[in-house]
Amino acid sequence: MKTIYALIISVFFLSLNSCCFLSTTVEAPKQTKIGILLPLSGNYALSGKKSLTGIFLAHDQINKKGLVRGKIIKLVIIDSKSSVKGARQAMKRFADKEKVALVIAACSTADALAIKAIAAKAKIPVLLTISTGNIVTERNSYMFRCCFDDDSQAKAMAKFAYKDKMYNHVNILLDLNEQVTYRRDLGRAFAASFKKSNGRKVKEIGYRSGTKDFMRQLKEVKQSRAAAIFAPSDIPDAGIMLKQARKYGVHKVFLGSDGWDHPELFDYAGLRPEPCFLTSMFSPESKLPGVQDFVKSIKARSGLMPDSNGAQAYDALKITVKALMLSRSQSDIRSGLYQIKDHPGVTGLTSIDADGNAKKTIFIKKIIKKSNGKFAFKLIKAIAPK
């Protein structure tokens, strides 16, 4: 078994007596250890590094304010290596060796499922930053999330489609791979919500993830009377779909999910991806309090515009500290997580319900072509949690 490398970040604040003594012994304050699980190598290393930038910024801001219930916040960072196996090994280390109070996991739904049983057995709460799959929090009181789930974003996009855009007939490009829970569950949740809107029509057109040729599905889409196509998917599939659709003459509106919300989409999407709309967890254009300061700070640290990964991770550590302050005891952060209500983060308002799920702001964006010829995402609507 390969060794998992942990990067341990700690900042110590020393309390100094106001009086001066010839000889003074100052003890280092005690620590609350928070595990950070994210991919720092492998296919998803870029998203992991963006998450880490957000966490470091939050950590600096927290420590500047002083101790949290008499302790410093110490981060224990372990690389999942962009694999389910790596995520499982990391979680075991958090439980067996590091003895952390909580784990912030910036990982996929598949990775979240891999660590779910370990969290329950070790009684370590896990706060997920980007795992939207409905099932990751089901029947497990140690799994929490500060991002929206698939049901929530599916309902938001369905309502946007039939109420804001007045689409009466929609096709869904549905991934039939039963192992890809994110795409499958999101597509079916959208269909259920859309069908409830006065019997509007939905037709599911199946494919299997990993395919490079969507021509059979696009031919069916082109021949249908649908005004829009919902395509819950990730990169590169989403970009490949768009490129082939436009090349084949399918100029209908595409509706995407949070898996689209990365600039890398445009590396695959061709020269004419629009018109498209998608759901998102964060927008640097948002006028919510603190967002513009957050954007400036992240750009100063990394030289990059912050995305959902960094913003969600930033909010996750802030929520963790707030939960620690609200908890019954310093060793029971979980009781504090249930008390998170309308936390005002850079990703909007976040409340955690009795099932560990977040009720929070959902952003709707569209793809635009800028004056320099490049494509970008533009915020058009923010949907506050009810």
N, C-alpha and C positions, 0 to 999 in steps of 0.2 A: 504494500500500500504506500502510495506516495505521501510524503509529509506535507501537511497543510501549513503554510506559513502565515503567521498572524502578525499584523502590524499593530502595535499597541501605542495609542496616543494618550498622553495624560498631561494635564496642566495642574500645578499645585499652587494654591493660594495660601500664604502664611499670614496668620493673624498676629499682629505686632502690638505689644502693650504700649499704651500711650506714655508710660514712664520709661526712663532709661536706667539700665542696670549694668554693672560692670560685667556680669556673666549671666547670660540668658539662654535657656534651652527651649527651642520652639519645635513642637511636634508637628509633623505633617498631618493634615486632616485626613479623616477616613474617606473611603471611596465607595461610590456606587458604580458598578461595572455594567456597561451597556454593550451588548454584542452588536456588531454591524456585519451583516451577511450580504455580500454583493459580488458580482462578477468583475474581477480586475484583470482577468486574462481570458482568452478564448473568444468566441464569436460575439459576445455581448459586453466586451471589456469597455467599449466607449460609453455605453449607458451606465455601467458601474462606476466609471471614473467621474461622470457627471453627477451621479448620486453622491459620491464621496465629497465632491466640491461643496455641495449644498450642506452636507452634514458637518464639514469642517467650519463653514461659516456660522452655522447655528451653534456649534460647540464653542467657538470663540466668543460669540455674543452672550451665551449662557454663563461662561466662566467670568466674563467681565462684570457680571452682576453679583458675583460672590458665590458662596457655598449654597447648595440645595439641601435643606434640612441637615445642615452641619457637615455635608460631605461634598467632595468634588465629583464631577461626572467624568468617569474614565471610559474611553472608547476602546473596545477590543475588536479589531477589524480582521475578518477572515475572508479570503478569496474563495468563491464557489467554483471558480474556473469555468463558468458558463455551462455547468453540467448538473444533472439531477444527482449523480453520485457525489460530486463535490459539495453540493448543498447539504446532502445528508451527512457527510463526514464533518462538515463545518458545524452543523447543529449538534452533533454528538460531542464535539470538542467544547462547544459552549456549555453543554450540560455537564460533562464529566470532568473537565479540567479547569475551565475559566470561571465556572459558577457565576454566570452573569445574572442580573436581575430581570433583564428583558432583552429580546433580540429585535432589532430593526432589520427587516429583510427586504432589500430592493431586488426582488427576483420575480421570475415568471410564475404563472399559475402552476405549471408542472413542478417547479422547484418547491413552491409552497406546499403542495400536496406531499412531496417527499419528506418534508420536515414536520409535518402535522402530527404524526403519532409520537415522534420524539419529544416535541414540545409538551404534549399532554402527559407523557410518562415522567418527564423531568419537572413538570409543573413550572415551566418557564413561559411567560407570555411572549407572543410574537406579534409585532406590529408590521403589517405588510404595506409597502408604499405604492406598488404598481400592479399587484396581483388582483385582477378583476373577477376571476372565475368564481361563480356563486358558491361552489362546493368547498372552497378552502376554509371557510369558517363554520360549515355545517357540522353539528354534533361534536363540537370541540370548544370548550370554554376558554382555551388558551390561545386561540387564533383570533386576531383582530386585524382590521385594516383601516387606513386613513385615506384610501382612494375609493372612488365609487365602484360598485360591482356591475356585472354585466346586465342584470335586470334593469338597473337604474339608467345606464347609458342607452340601452335599447329602447326604453320607454321615452327617454328624452328625444332621441332621434326619430322615433316613430311619430311622436307628437309634433315635432318640427316638420316632418314630411307632410302629414295630413292637415295640420292646422296652419302653419306658417306658409308652406309652399303649395298647399292644396293639391297634392298628388293623390289621385284616386286609385291608382293601379301601380303596384311596385313588384319588381322581381327581386329575389334574394339569391345571390351566389353563395351557396351553403356548402361548407367543407364537410364531406361525409366521413372523414377519418374520425373514428370514435375516440381516438387517443388525443385529439386536438380539442379539448373541452372548451377553450376560449372561443374559438370561431363558431363551433357548433351551437353551443348554448346561447351565445349572443345572437346568432341568426334566428334561432327559434323563439327567443324572448321578443325580438323585434316583430316577428310574424304574429305572435300572440297579441301584442299590444296594438299593432296596426289593424288586425282583424276586428278588434273591439270597437274601432271607430266607425260605427254605422255600416258595418259589413263591407268595408273596402277590400279590394281584391289583392291577394298576395300569391305569388307563384314561386316555389322554391326550385332552383336549378342547381343540381349537385355537381361537385367536383372533388378531387382529392388533393390535399396540400402537397406541394412539391412539384406539381405539374408545371411544365413550361409552355404548354399549348392550351389556350382557353377557347379556341376557335369553335368547337362544338357548342359550348355554352353560350358564346357570344352570338352565334347564328340564331339560337333560340331566343335570346334577348332581343335581337334586332327585329325578329318577326313578330314579337309580342306587342301589345298596345301599352305596355308599361311606360310611364313617364320617367321613372327613376329606378336605379338598381342599388340595393343595399349589399355591400360587399365587406362583411366583417372579416378582416384578415390582417396579416403582418407584412413587413417588408422581407423579401422582395416581391411576394405574390401580388400585393396590392398594386405595385408599380407595373408589373408585367401585365396584369389585367387591363390597366388603363391604356398602356401603350398599344396593346393588341386591339382593344376596343376601338380606339380612335382610328387606327390604321385600317380596320375593317369597316369603318363608316358608322359605328355606333356612337352617336353624339348625345345620347341621353345623359341625364344627371346621374352621377355616382354618389352614393352616400357611404361614408367610411366610418371606422371606429377609432378608438384611441391608438390602436396598433399602426395606424397611418401617420401618426403625428410626429414624424421625424424628417429632417431635411434630406436624409438619404433616400426618401421616397422618390425624389426628383431625379436621382441617378438612374432610375429604371422606367420612369413614367413617360418618356418620350417628349416630343415637342409641343403637344397639345393636350395636356391632361384635363384641363377644366372643361365643363363645369363640375365641381365637386364640393361636397360639404362633409364635415367629419366632427366627431365628438373629441373633446380634449380635457385633460386634467389641469392645464395651466396655460395662461397666455401672458407674455411679457408686455402686451398692449393693455392689460387690465388696469383699471383705475382704482382697484381696491387698495386700501391702506397698506403701505409697506412694500408694495410690489416694485415700484420704481427704484427704491433704495436697494432692494434685493437684486434687481437687474444690474444696477451699477456695481454692486459689490462682487457679484459673480463674474461680470465682465472684467473687472480689475484683477481678479484672482486667476482667471483661466483664459481671458481673451476671447471667450465665446459667449454667445447669447444663451441664457439659461433655458432649459426645456423642462418637461414634466418630470423627468427623472430627478434632476437637482432640486426642483421646487417641492416635490412630494417628500423627498428625503429630508430637506430642510424643515418642513412642517412636522415630519415624524418625530424628529428629536425634540422640537419645541413642545409637541403634544406629550411626549414621554416625560419631560420635566414637569409639565403641568399636572400630569397624572400622578407623578411622584409626590407633588405638593398636596394633592387632594386625597391621596390614599390613606387607608386606616393606619398603616405603619410603613416604615421605610423599606421593608422587605416584601411589601404587597402592592406593587405598582398596578396590578390587575384591577384592584378595587377602584383605583383612581381613573383608569381608562373608561370604566362605565359611567363616570361622571363628566366626561368631556362633552360639553354642550356649546354649540355655536362658537367653537374656537376660531378666532379671526386670523387665518394664515394667508400666505401668499397664493395658495390655491383656492382661496375662498373660505366660506364657513364650513366647519366640520363638527358633526356630532356623532358620537358612537352609541349605537343602540344596544339592547340587551343581547343580541346575537353576535356582537362584535363587529357589525358592519357600520360603515360610515354613511351618514346622510350629508351630502355636500354639494357644493356648486359644480355645475357641469358647463363647460364652455363649448360653443358651436363655432367652428371656423369654416372658411372657404378657401379654396386655392385661387390665388391671383397671379397674374403675370406683371412683374414690376417694369418700370421704365428702362431698366438695364437689360431686359430680356429674360431675367431669371424668375423662377417661380418661388412663391412663398405662401405661408398660411396667414390669413387675416381674420381677426376676431370679429364676429358679427353679432354674437348674443351670449350672455351669461345667464344661466338658469339657476337661481338660488334654491337651496333645499327647502322643502315644505315641512 
